Amino acid sequence: MKLRLIAMLLAVPAVVSGALVAMPAEAMTYDAAVPTRNIAISTSGLGKVTVQCFASKTCKGKLSFTNSSTRVRDYSVPAHSSRTMQVAVRTTEPAYPYAANGGIKRGDVYYKDAVLVVNQDYPRNKTRTYNVQTETLLTAQQITGVVQGPAGHTASDIKVELVRSLRGGGTQVVRYAEVPTNGGIYKFTVSLGTNNSASGPYKLRISGHVDNADNGTTRSWYWRGSDGSTTGGGGRYLDEGTTLRATKMGDYNANFTYGSITGQVTNSVPPNGRVDITVAAPPRTYSSNSKTRREYDFPYCGNVYGSTDAANGGAYSVDFLPVYTGTQRYMVRASYGAVRTWNARTGSGTGFGSCFDVMDYERSTANLLAIPAGGILSGYNVQVRRSSNDLLIDGAFSGFSPTASDQTVTIREKIPGLPVLSAPVVARGHTNSNGNANGDNTIKNLPPGKYWVEVGRRTSCSAWYPSVFPNNDAYFSGADRGAERWKTVAGKYEEYSKSLAMGYVRKTPPSGYKGWMYRGYCKALGTGTYNNTARIRGFDQSTTEQVSTIRKGAIVKGHVKRAGGKTNKEIMVRLSSSDGIRVIRTDVTDSKGNFYVAGLPSGRWTISVNSDSWRGIGRTFTGKHSISVTSGHTYSAGTLYFKG
């Protein structure tokens, strides 16, 4: 161990604190070093460099350029730290970079090759030279550009803002420039950093008032591109905007070009109806963060760039849209009430059912729209069509008689990258609704799209159950829970009208029961199915989806016990999974504290008790907290024991 410690100490010749970084060989040879290689010199011959001290004592010495011994500057830097120190050169000496002294032009500065001398006086007397470049000092630079839209589709109150991101996710408008309605030039002067280094990071946001949109509205988006190029168009929100910095090489040029999509509603809607027109686009780059994608205007898919409305059979125009040169970028949705149609690229009315459907669920751009060079995509006609697509569910139950939960049908849009239980529900139904014992049902008026077809996978349900308790005062005590007292009924008659509103029907409790309680609980016996995919393209389609046979799931039995003889009746036991595929299964203990959770697909499940804090007790217990099962088999969770 002693030899190892000595080796480690030899490998670290100097301890440098904070952000100070040095090469070991340099630290061993010299007490001080200058990492600065480009030095901006003012017209009076003054500049700044960083001096690092590697020693355990304060580093002291002098800084100068060769052939400028008469302009020497002292430095003093505390041990294990760095400081910015002044250097100087006479205006007649070779290191002075200005054009009159032979400086060479690069960007907006002139430079000269020079030699910086670091003369150490303390702790050791040493001299070192560095090959550097001196530059003419440039304190600020411009970010500038032109704003231009198509003739006849201009916006008013146009404003370009220079935006800076703040810690914590906020933004700050550093300054803004107003631009005439017909377009014009904007300019921002921003400070450069030390020694002509680039400015801090900024983004550019443009906003404008559009009179024909929703009776007048202000829209905004962020500039995308590179210096002198605007082919990137614009991004709806901050994270899509291009980060830019002003540099010594010249002005940063960022032009804003916007355009319009125009057309007409070609089919009739109810008299005097107003059709909502929405123009959206996917982000230029999809975020890798699921939370960010979920917060898009159309979650996980795209953002809204503009909207307007059109009278029945009338024209529409959505203006102030960022133009992406030669890029198919936009999609148009027409809606009237709950009827929505995402129109095809040709505007023929073939139509798509959702933002994802337009992109064929693969982020394809084939069906997206491009605004041409002239700035106006005209004649893009739209329709509002109610879907007439039918999806036939053909299922069967094996080994058990299905409960109401086993017969539930759920249709979810099959969104790329999302587990089935996170996908949005599009429609719900119930097998056997037509009296067919095999479990048939037809989901009507389903929009075009790609869907998960689930049977027997009800994710949640609440209903009124007979209870051995007349109330649940232990749970409802306190102002924060008092509003939930409607969830219990003593005897037959309710105390609160909300009980009726939530589905309570007056009924005398069965023998042995004292009242009714509203519980988030339902029993299922089958494993359910979910891995079937229905794909509906266009309108007026009829698709038959053969659902796999639904088989009996596993059963987990157990007993809940509490210390001191406290009640163990009507306590909820829940088995859940975090894989995003398997739905929760639950049961409530009977009058003896026993439970059985049924309908479990194969896999590992987490056990929780009293998940809804019913009967006013906590959730902490001893006993099994997880269990692995195989469908069709029965397992024991043993006794789950509460001390409180």
N, C-alpha and C positions, 0 to 999 in steps of 0.2 A: 504493500500500500504506500510506503514511504517513497519508493522509487517512482511509482505512478504519479504521486503528487508533485515531485520535482519535475517530471516531464511536462506536466500540465502547466506549471509556472513558467518553464522555459518557452512554451508555445505561445504565451501571452506576455510579450515584453513590456507592454504599456497598457494601462487601464484608461479608456477614454469614455467619459460619461456623456449622458444625453444622446444627441444625434450625431456626435462627433465620430467620424470614421477615418481610420488611417491605415496605411499599409505597414505591417510590422517592421519591414526593413527601414522605412523612412523614419519611424518612431525611434528605432534604435540608433540611427545615425544623427538625426537632427532633433532639436527640441521644438522647433517651430517650422511650419510649412504653410504655403499659400496654394490652395487648390484653384483659385480663380485664374482663368486663361484668357478671358475677354474682358478688357477694362475700358469702360466708357470714360472719356476725358472731356471735361468742360472746356469752354473757350479760354478760361483762365488757367487751364492746365491741371486741374484737380480731378482725382478719381477715387474709387473705393475698391478694396480687395478684402477677402476673408483671410484671417490669420488663425491657424490652429496651433494650440499648445499641447504637446504630448507629455511634458515634464510634470513632475510632482511639485514643482515650484513655479512661480510666475515667470513667463517667458518675456524677455525684453530685448529690444534691438532697434534696427533702423531699416527703412524701406527706401529704395531709390531705383531709378532706371540708369543703365549705363550711359555715360556721357551727360549725366545730369546731376552730378555730385553736389551741386549748389542747391538742389531742391530735395532735401532729405526729410523724411517724416519718421518720427519715433513710433514704435508700437509697444504695447504692454498688454499681455493677455493672461488672465488667471490660469492656474494649473488645470489641466484636463478640460479645456473649454475652447471656444472659438469666439472671435470678435470681428466686426467690420472696422477696418482701419483706412486712413487716408493715405494716398500716394500723390505725388506731384511731378510734373515735368515742365520744363521751360518751353515757351511757344516757339523757340528757334531751334529746339533740339530734335534729333531724328525720331524720337518716340511720339512727338506731337502729331496727331493723325489728320489734321484738317487739310483740305485740298490745297491751300496755299503753301503747305509744307510738304506736298507730294503725296498726300493720302490717296488711296485707291478706292473707287466707288464700289460698294456692294449693297444692293437694296437702296435704302434711304440714308445710309451712313458711309463714312470714309474710314479706312483702317490702315494701320501700319504694323509691320512686324517689329517687335521690341524685346528687350531683355530686362526682366525685373530682378533686382538684387535684394536678397534677404540677408542682412548682416546681423547675426546673433551676437548679443553681448552677454546674455545671462539666461540660463545657468551656465552654458558653455559658449565659448567664443568660436563661432563657426560662420562661414559664409556660403550661401548657396544661390545659384541663379536659375531663373525659369524663362523659357521661351514663351512669350505671350503675344497677344495682339491688342493694340490700343484702338479704340473706335471713337468717332465723334459722338457726343452725348445727344441722345434723342429722348426727350422726356415723355412724349405722347405720340399717338398715331390715330388714324381715323378708321372707323367702321362705317361704311357708306353703301348706298345702293339706290336702285330705282324701283318704284312701285308702279305697276301697270296692269290694267284690266282691259277687257274687250270693249269696243265702242258700243254704247247703248246699254251696257250692263255694269255700270260703275257703282261703287259704294260711296257713301258720304261719311264724314267724321272719321277718316282713316287715320290711324295712329300706329307708329312703329315704336316698340318699347325694347329697351336694352335691359335684359333680365339677368339677375344673378341668383344662384341657388344658395340657400342658407342652411346651416346645420339644423338638423331636426326635420328636414323636408320642406321648409318654407321657401318662399321666393321674395326677392326685392326688385322693384323696378328702379334701376339706377337713374335713368333719364328716358325721356320720350321725345319723339318728333312728330309733328302733325304734317300730313300730306294732303295736297289738294284732291278734290273728288275725281278729277280726270287723270290722276297720277302725278308723280313727281319724284324728287330726290330727297333722301334723308341723310343726315350725317351725325355721327357721334364721335367725339374726341375722348379717347381713353388713355390713361397713364400706362406707360411701360414700367417694367420692374427695374431693379438694380442692374447696372451695366447693360442696359438695353435689352434685358430679358423680356419675354413675352408678357403681356398683360394677364390679369386674372381671367378665368373662364366666364364666358357670357353665352346667353342664348337670345335670339330675336323673336319677338312675338308681334304679330300684326292683328289689328282689329278694325272692323268697319261696320257701319250701319247699313242694312239692306232694307229698303222700304217695302218690297213686295213679299217679304217673308213673315208670316204670322202677324200681319199688320205692322211690321217694322220690328227688327231685332238687331242686336249687335253680335257679330260672330268674330271668332278669333282662332288663330292657329300659329304654330311655330315654324320658322324657316328651316329648311333642310337643304344641304348642298355642300359645296366647298368653295374656297376663295375663287371668285370669278365664274363659278358654275352654279346654276340653279336647277339642274336636272332632277334634283331630289325633291322638288316641290315643297311640301309642308307636312307637318305632323300635328295631329289634333291637340295633344297634350305635351307637357314639359319633357317627359322622358323621350319623346320622339324628335325633339328639336336637336339640331346640330350644335355641339359645343364649339365655340370659336374663340380665338385669342388674337388680339392685335400684336403685330411683330414689327421689328425694325426693317423688314424687307419691303414694306409698302403698305398702302391702304388695303384693308380687307373689304372686298366687294361682294355684297350679298343682295341680289335683286329678288323682289317679290313679284311673281306673276300669278294672277288669278283668272278664273274663267267661270263658265256657266253651263248648266244642263237644262235644256228646255224641251217641252213637248206638250202633249195633250192627253187627257183622260178619254179613252176611246169607247168605253162601255158605260151604260147607264147605271146609276145608283138611285136610291129612293129620291123622290122629288125634293129639290132644294138641298140635297145632300152636299156636304163638303168633304172632298177626298184629301186626306193628309198625305203629303209627299215627303219622304225622308231620303236624303242622300247620305250614304255611309261608305266607309272604306276600312279594310283591314289595316292594322298597324304595319309600318314598313318592316319592322322586325318584331316578331312575337317575343314577349318577355319570357324568360325562363322561370319567373316567379309566378306560381299558380294564383297567389292572392292578387297580383297586378293584373293578370289576365281576367280574373273574375270581375274586376272593377271596370273593364271596358264598358262603353255604353250598351253594346250588345255583348253580354258576358262571354269571354273566351274567344270572341270572333272579331269585332270591329267597333269603330267609333263613328258618331254622327258628325257630319261636317255642315249640314244645312237642312232646313225643312221649310215647307210652305204648304199652302192648300190651294185647291182648285175647285171651282164650282162644278156642278154636275155637267159632265161633258165639256168642261172648259180647259183652258191652257194653264200651264204652270211654268215657273222659271225659278231655279235655285242657283243663286249667284254667290260670288266671293268664295269660290272653291280653288284651293291651290292646284296649279297646273303641273303635272308630272310629264315631262317631255317624252312622247312616244311610249308611255306606260299605261297599260290597262289597270285602272285603279279603283273605280267607283261602282257601287250598286245602288239601285233605286227601289224603294219600297213604297207601294201605294196601299193605303188602308182606309177603310170606312167602318168605324166601330170596331168589332172584334174580327172583321174580315181583313186579312192582310195578304198581299201578293208581292213577292220579290220577283221583278220582271226579268225576262231573259235578255241576253245581250242584244238581240235583234229588235226587241220591243214588240215582238209578235204576239205576246200574251201567253206564251207557253207556260212561263212562270215557275218560280221556285217557292218552297215553303218556308225558308228561313235564311238567315245570313250564312249559315254553314252549308245549306243546300246549294246556294249560289256558287260556293267554292268547292262543291262536290266532296265535302268533308275531308279534303286533302290539301286545303289552302291553295287550290288551283286558281289561277288568274284568268282562265280561258273565258269565263262568262262575265268578267268585269268590264267596265267601260273606260275608254280613254278620251280625254278632252283634246281635240285636235289643236294644231299650232295656232289657228285663228282665235282660240280661246272660248269657242262656243260649240258644244255638242247639241245640235238642234234636231227637232223632229223625233225625239225619243219618247214615243207614245207609251202609255201605261194603262193597265186594266186593274180592276178590283174584282177578284173572282172568289166565290165561295167554293171550297173544295168539295167534290162529290166522291172522293175516294173511299172505298170500303175495305176494311181489313178484317178477314174472317179468322177468328181464333178457334182452332180445333184441338181440344185438349182431352186428357183422360186421367183418372185418378186410380192408383193401384195400391191395394192393400189397406185402404181405410175409407171411411165415409167422410167427405170433405165438410169442413166448417165454412162459415161465411167468409172467413179470412182466406181459406184455401182457394176459394172461387174468385178472389179479386183479380182483375186484369189491370195492369198498369202499362202505359205506353210512354217511353222516355226517348228523347232525341239522343242518338248515339254520337256524342261529341268526342272527337279525337283527344286522347290524353286524359279523359275524365273517367273514373270508375263509375259503374252503373248507378250506384246509389247517390252520386253527386250530380248525375245528369238530370236536366229539368223534365218534369212530368208534362206531357202533351195532352194525354187523355186517360180516362179511367173507365172501367166497366166491370162486369160481373158475369162469369160464366153461368150457364144454365138459366139465364134470364128468359130464354125462349122455350124452356121446358125440356131441352134435350139432355138426357142423362149423361152423355159423353162429355159435357162441358163446353158446348159451342157458344160462341157469341160473335157479333159483328160490331166493330168499332166504325162508326160512320163519320163522314166529313173530315177525314184525316188529311192534313196538308201534305204536299210532296215532301219527302225527306227520308232519312235513314233512322231507324228506330230499334231500341231494345223492346222486346215483347216479354213482359213478366206476367206469370200466373202464380197465384198463391204466395205473393211476396208483399203483403200489406205492411208498410213500414211503420205505421202508427194508427191507433184507433182509440177512441174514448166512448164509453157507454155507461149507462146506469146499471149497477149491480146491487142485489140485495145484500144487506150488511147486518152483522150481529150487534152493531153499535147504532144507537140512535143519532149520534153526532160524532164529530171528530174535533172536539174542543182543544185537545192537546196540540193539534196541528194549527188550528185557526186562531189561536191566541196571538195578539199583537196586531198593531195597525197595518203592518205590511201584508198580513194574511187574512185580515178580517173581510176583505172584499171577496174572498173565495168561499165564504160560508154557504153560498148557493149550492156548493158541491155535495151537501148532505141534506137528506130529508128524513125527519123522524116520523115513522109511521107511514101514512098514505098521503098526507097533504103537505105540500111545499110551504116553506116560510118566505121564499123569495121568488119573485116573478121570473128572475133570470134562470131559475131551475127549469121552468117551462120552456123558456127561449132556447135552452141548451138541450132540449129533447126529452125532458122528464115527462112521463105519462103517469097520472095518478093510478096507483095500484097498491093493494094491501100486500105487505111483505109476506113471503112464504113462511110456513111454520118454522119456528126457531130463529127467525130474523126479526130485527126491530126497526129497520129503515132501509134507506137506499143511499148509495154513494156513487159519485161520478169518478170513474177511474180510467186512467190511460192504459188500458190493458185489453188484449184480445188473444184468444187461443187459436193456434194453427197446428195441424197434425202433419202436413206434408212439407217436404223440403222446398217446394216451389221451383220454378224454372225462370231463367233470365237470359240465357245465352243464344237466343234466337234473334236474328236480325231481319227486319222487314225493310225493303227499299222500294219506295214509291216515287216514280218519276212523272212529273207533269200532273195533269188533271184527268178526271173521268176514268180512273183506274180501279180495278177490283183485284186484290191480292189475297190469296189464301196462305195463311201461315200455319204450318203444322207444328204444334207445340209438343215437346218431348213429354213422355208420360211422367206425371207427378207422383213420386213415391213417398211412402211413409218415412218421416224423419226419425232421428234418434230422440230418446226421452232421457232426461236427467231428473232423478227424484232426490228428495232430501227433506230435512227437518230443520225448522228454526226454533231455537230455544233462547230464553232470556232469563237472567238472574233474578232472584227474589220473587219468583212467581208472576212476573209482569206478563201482560198478554203477548202472545205470539200469533194472534189471529189476524188475518187479512193484511199481512205484510208482503210487499211485492218482492219477488226474486226475478232478476233479469240476467239473461245471458246475451252477451254482445261480442262483436268482432270489429277490429279496426282495419280490415282489409278492403273496405269499401265495396264489398260484394255481398256479404251475408247480412240479412236483416235481423233486427233484434227479436228475440223470443222471450216471453214473460209468463209468469203465473203468480197467483196470490195464494198465500197459505190458507188452509181450511181451518175449521174450528179446533183442530188438534195441532196446528202448526206445521202440517205437512204440505209439500208442494210437488208438482211435477211440471217441468218445462218440456214441451213437445215440439215436433216439427223442425228438428235441428239438422241442417246439412252437415256432412263430414267436415271435421276441422277442429281447431282449438278455439275455445270460447272463454271469455272473461266473465266471472260470476260477480254480481253486485246484489246487495240486499237493501230493501227499503229505498230504492232509487228515487222514489217520489216523496221521501220523508213522511210517508203516511203514518198515522198513529203517533206522530210527534217524536219519534226516536231518531237516532243518528244513523250513520251508514257503516261505521267501523265494526268489524266482526272478526272472529277467529274461525278457522276452518278452511276448506278449499276455496281458493280465489280464481282458479282456472281449471278447465277440464277438456280433454280431447275425446271426440266421439266419432263413431261411424254410423251413417244413416241406417235406420232399421233396428238398432240395438238400444238396450236400456242400460243406464249407468246410475250410480249413486254418488251424490255429492256429500253424503254423510250429514252430520249435524253442524249447522252454522250457528255460532254462539255469540249472543250479545251480552255484554256485562252491564250495560246501562239501561 
